[in-house]
Amino acid sequence: MLDDLDNSALDELPFGVVCLDESLQVVRFNRTEAERAGIQQWRAIGRKFFADIAPGPANRALAEHVAAFASAPRTQMAVSHTFYRRTGADPTTIELSHGRDPRRVYLAIRHH
């Protein structure tokens, strides 16, 4: 479970990790995702993920999946998604899971 890892251990993972609270605000953001997204970790914490970090109509469907998952706890769910960044299209598979606190949702972002 990603909740069991401290921030140093999260930073060592080869895939991006974002943890969101019930308002879809960033609680945790690992180094891999910070480098991929082009934002410093400390700047991501406390910001609304879909408004400030990954805004735009291309991410609306992902936001809907995350909100639905957050409101109806499941053990895990995978979503295929393409982020559009300044460097181009970034296809991913995102595994959604809950932390110990079911109001927290983890996004494990694996880039193809």
N, C-alpha and C positions, 0 to 999 in steps of 0.2 A: 504494500500500500504506500502510495506516495506521501501520505500524511506522516508516515513513520520516518521519513528521511529529513535530516536537517538541511539547511540551505546550502551548505558546502557539498553534501552528497547530491542534492538536486543539480548543482552546477556541474557535476562530473558526468551527468547522464548525456548520452550522445543524441538525445532528442529534446525538443522544446517542451517545457512544462509551464503551464499557467494555471493558477488556482484562483477561482472567482468566488466571491461571497454571493448571498442571495440577491443582491442588487446588481450583479455582474460586474462588480468592482474588483480590480486585481489585488489579491492578497499575497500571492507568491509568483515569482517570475524568474525562471532560471537563466543562467548565462547563455546557454545554447539558443534559447528563443530570443533573448535580448540581441545577440549578434545577428541572428537571422532577420529580426524585425527592424534592426537599426535604431534601437532605443536603449538607453542605459536602464539597468534594472531599477535603480532607485527612482527614476522618472516614471516608471510604469506602475509601481506600487501606489495603491489608493486611487487610481484613475479608472474610469469606466472603460472596460475593454472594447466594447463595440462602438463607443462614441469617440474615444480618444486614441486607442491603440490600433484597432482594426475597423475603422469606420467605412461607411459607404454601402451602396446597394449590393455589391458583389458579396458582402458578408452577411446580408440580411437573413438568408436561409440558415446559415450557421448559427446566428444569434437565436433564431427560432428553435433550432434543435437543442441548443444549450438551455434555453429557458424552459422548454418542455421537459427536458431531462431533469433539470433542477427542481421543478415543481412536482414531478412524479418519480420519486427515487427508484432507481434501478441499480443493479450491481455494476453494469458496464454497458456501453454502447459505442459503436464505431461509426464514424461519418467520413465520407470522402469529401474533400473541399479543396478549392484552389484559391490561395491568397494572391492578390495582384499587388505587387510591390513595384517600386521604381525600377527595380532590376528585371521585372518581367513576371510572368506567371510562375507560381510556386505551388505545384500540386502536393497535397498532403493527405494523410489518413490521420484522423483525430480520434483518439480513444477517450471517451468521457467516463469518469468514475466519480464517486462521492468520497469525501473525506469522512473521518469519524463523525464530524458534525455534518448531517445530511444537507445542510444549507450551503455547504461548500462543494463546488464542482471543480474537478481537475481536468484539464485538457492536456493530454500527452500527444504532442504534435510531431508526427513522423513525416519528414520531407522525403519525397521520392527522388 
